[in-house]
Amino acid sequence: MIFTSDVEISRAGVVFKYGNPQPVWIESNGEKVSVKEIFYSWTERKGHYLIYKYTFTDGFDAYEIALNSLSMKWFLIAREEL
């Protein structure tokens, strides 16, 4: 089952690898999710700024998240139960 949203992520742990953000964990609605494996990452351009997008698993579910490089806010796009 796929749950889609566009929920702002309240907190995120991020490292920068070669200048690009890599999520380590996210927290949304009081639930902390650790990034176990990133399946795919890509960027999209919205005007003058980039949107960094990632699909990853925590070992139980699959997630799609996005980082708006202008506002520096993270968003949960989709969650799929595996």
C-alpha positions in Angstrom: 0.0 0.0 0.0 1.3 3.4 -0.9 0.8 6.5 1.2 1.4 9.8 -0.5 1.5 13.1 1.1 3.6 16.3 0.9 4.2 16.5 4.6 7.0 18.8 5.9 9.6 16.8 7.8 10.2 18.4 11.2 13.8 17.4 11.5 16.5 15.7 9.4 20.0 14.4 10.0 22.1 15.1 6.9 25.7 14.7 5.8 27.2 16.5 2.8 29.1 14.1 0.5 31.0 15.9 -2.3 28.9 19.0 -1.7 25.5 17.1 -2.0 23.2 16.5 0.9 22.7 12.8 1.9 19.9 12.1 4.5 20.9 9.9 7.4 17.5 10.1 9.3 14.3 12.0 9.2 11.6 12.8 11.8 8.0 13.4 10.9 4.9 13.4 13.1 7.1 12.3 16.1 8.4 9.2 14.2 12.2 9.0 13.6 13.2 6.9 10.6 16.8 5.9 9.9 18.0 5.7 6.3 19.4 2.2 5.9 19.9 2.3 2.1 19.4 5.0 -0.6 18.0 3.3 -3.7 18.1 6.4 -6.0 18.8 10.1 -5.8 18.3 12.8 -8.4 17.7 16.6 -8.8 15.0 18.6 -10.4 15.1 22.3 -11.2 12.3 24.6 -10.1 13.2 28.0 -11.5 16.5 29.1 -10.0 16.8 26.5 -7.3 17.2 22.7 -7.1 15.0 20.1 -5.5 17.1 17.1 -4.2 15.0 13.9 -4.3 15.8 10.5 -2.7 14.2 7.1 -2.4 15.4 5.0 0.5 14.5 2.2 2.9 14.6 1.9 6.6 14.6 -1.9 6.2 10.8 -2.1 6.6 9.2 0.6 4.3 10.3 2.5 1.2 10.2 6.4 1.3 10.5 9.2 -1.2 11.7 12.5 0.3 12.7 15.9 -1.2 14.8 18.8 -0.1 14.0 22.3 -1.4 17.4 24.0 -1.8 15.8 27.5 -1.5 13.9 27.1 1.8 16.1 24.2 3.0 13.0 22.3 4.0 12.5 18.6 3.7 9.3 17.0 2.5 7.9 13.4 2.7 6.5 12.7 -0.7 5.6 9.0 -0.4 5.8 6.0 1.9 5.2 2.4 0.8 4.9 -0.5 3.1 7.1 -3.4 2.0 
